[in-house]
Amino acid sequence: MGRGKTPEWTPGLAFVGVPRKKRHRCKTTPRQRTGGLQLAWLDQHRDHAGDDCLPFLYRKARPTRVSYNFKPRPVVVVMCLMAHGAPPSGKTMALHRCGNGHLECVNPRHLYWGDASDNQADAARHKREGRPFCPDTLMEAVMRIAG
């Protein structure tokens, strides 16, 4: 038989005539694809009329991408495409008026098409300029919490 295998063992079977158990995952695990749900949620909120930020429901730790027209795109770009149509020539970035792009705000009233210079102007206006949103010093945060 070779290599110490007993005569009743074969590679595809646990024992002769008894198939191995197949591994399966529950269909409700977090790794389940949610692309259709994400697009449906965005489609429901494309006419959102509120002034508050609308955080994306399926937000992840990293920027969320959604498959739109067979291409993975950032969720804010997909919402801008749904709400405002195709970008004008030269303005290919989806920008935020609210300054909460890092929180994936997808309120269509806060999104608009712009270019790199508009993005720099937004960063200066929102005081973000390439750094994460955080207080200037730890002491300022402590003082604000304390009092």
LOPA-427528 format. One line per field, with one value per residue (C-alpha): residue number from 1; z, x, y. Coordinates in pm, 1 decimal, decimal comma. Layout:
! residues N
seq = NUM/... .
pz = Z/... .
px = X/... .
py = Y/... .
This chain:
! residues 147
seq = 1/2/3/4/5/6/7/8/9/10/11/12/13/14/15/16/17/18/19/20/21/22/23/24/25/26/27/28/29/30/31/32/33/34/35/36/37/38/39/40/41/42/43/44/45/46/47/48/49/50/51/52/53/54/55/56/57/58/59/60/61/62/63/64/65/66/67/68/69/70/71/72/73/74/75/76/77/78/79/80/81/82/83/84/85/86/87/88/89/90/91/92/93/94/95/96/97/98/99/100/101/102/103/104/105/106/107/108/109/110/111/112/113/114/115/116/117/118/119/120/121/122/123/124/125/126/127/128/129/130/131/132/133/134/135/136/137/138/139/140/141/142/143/144/145/146/147 .
pz = 0,0/51,4/308,5/595,8/462,2/563,3/283,7/371,7/338,8/10,3/-45,3/-122,8/145,7/521,7/502,2/209,3/138,5/393,0/228,6/422,1/573,0/356,7/521,2/480,3/613,4/736,9/476,3/736,2/823,4/808,8/501,2/293,7/-2,6/47,4/-285,1/-380,6/-38,3/-52,2/-392,3/-285,9/25,8/-181,6/-431,5/-149,6/-19,0/-348,0/-285,4/84,2/178,8/529,8/612,2/860,0/749,7/629,6/724,2/500,8/672,1/556,3/651,8/715,8/882,7/545,9/267,5/140,2/-227,3/-410,2/-744,3/-976,2/-1352,2/-1305,5/-1151,1/-781,2/-683,2/-356,5/-208,5/-215,9/-589,7/-648,2/-453,1/-645,7/-973,2/-865,0/-735,9/-974,7/-1283,1/-1466,6/-1367,6/-1588,1/-1784,3/-1564,2/-1239,6/-1149,3/-767,2/-540,5/-275,0/51,2/156,6/515,0/563,7/679,6/389,1/631,1/797,2/458,3/460,5/156,6/187,6/-176,1/-68,3/74,6/-234,6/-552,0/-838,1/-827,3/-928,0/-735,0/-674,0/-534,9/-311,2/-177,9/-113,2/75,4/284,3/379,9/455,7/675,8/823,8/727,7/483,7/470,3/839,2/1023,5/1208,5/1562,7/1813,2/1784,6/2120,1/2371,5/2635,6/2432,7/2414,7/2788,1/2871,4/2642,0/2804,3/3158,0/3119,8 .
px = 0,0/297,4/368,0/196,5/-158,8/-400,3/-587,1/-924,0/-804,7/-813,8/-735,8/-1091,0/-1265,9/-1229,3/-1282,9/-1390,5/-1754,0/-1774,7/-1723,9/-1546,8/-1755,1/-1748,7/-1661,0/-1920,1/-1970,8/-2291,0/-2427,8/-2469,0/-2099,7/-1950,8/-1749,3/-2066,1/-2065,8/-2287,5/-2238,7/-2606,2/-2713,7/-2465,0/-2586,2/-2950,0/-2880,8/-2704,9/-2991,0/-3243,8/-3049,3/-2960,1/-3239,2/-3158,2/-3272,8/-3130,1/-2849,5/-2672,7/-2397,1/-2515,6/-2253,6/-2237,6/-2415,8/-2172,1/-1860,0/-1538,9/-1213,9/-1061,1/-1226,0/-1519,5/-1530,4/-1845,6/-1867,0/-2044,1/-2063,9/-1837,2/-1561,6/-1471,2/-1503,4/-1502,8/-1849,9/-1848,1/-1772,2/-2062,1/-2301,9/-2180,4/-2236,7/-2587,9/-2689,0/-2513,1/-2441,3/-2112,5/-1834,0/-1767,6/-1443,2/-1141,4/-1338,4/-1297,5/-1281,2/-1583,7/-1536,6/-1719,0/-1857,9/-1888,7/-1526,3/-1625,1/-1492,6/-1276,0/-1600,2/-1745,7/-2029,9/-2244,8/-2507,3/-2562,4/-2603,0/-2249,6/-2087,2/-1976,4/-1734,7/-1401,9/-1037,7/-710,0/-704,3/-1060,4/-948,7/-657,1/-889,1/-1128,0/-841,8/-734,9/-1093,7/-1149,6/-797,1/-714,1/-421,1/-300,7/-321,9/-579,7/-858,7/-730,6/-682,7/-359,3/-231,6/-330,0/-367,4/-637,4/-834,9/-795,0/-906,9/-1206,4/-1315,6/-1251,8/-1427,7 .
py = 0,0/233,7/503,2/325,7/364,1/94,7/-84,6/72,3/436,5/628,8/1001,3/1119,9/921,2/895,9/521,6/312,7/393,5/677,7/1020,7/1295,5/1571,9/1881,5/2206,9/2473,5/2820,5/2964,7/3207,0/3481,0/3514,4/3865,2/3768,3/3742,9/3977,4/4280,3/4459,6/4444,9/4567,6/4854,4/4971,4/4940,0/5147,9/5415,2/5417,1/5467,6/5767,5/5936,5/6192,4/6242,9/6592,3/6630,4/6872,4/6642,7/6409,4/6071,0/5810,0/5505,7/5216,5/4947,6/5143,9/4949,4/5045,6/5126,9/5328,7/5127,9/5035,4/4931,0/4755,4/4999,8/4937,7/4635,1/4847,2/4884,6/5249,7/5444,7/5471,7/5853,8/5848,5/5607,7/5831,9/6136,9/5951,0/5847,4/6190,1/6430,0/6221,3/6188,9/6428,0/6730,2/6722,9/6784,0/6744,8/6379,5/6391,7/6357,4/6626,3/6702,2/7037,9/6912,9/6807,3/6458,8/6256,5/6059,4/5941,7/5845,1/6094,9/6014,0/6288,4/6393,4/6756,4/6749,0/6594,7/6769,6/6713,5/6894,1/6876,7/6868,3/7244,5/7230,8/6944,7/7151,4/7446,1/7215,3/7076,3/7428,5/7530,7/7225,0/7249,7/6890,5/6933,4/6571,8/6488,5/6282,6/6455,3/6497,3/6779,5/6978,0/6862,2/6603,3/6875,8/7052,6/6727,6/6668,1/7023,2/6994,4/6667,5/6791,3/7099,6 .
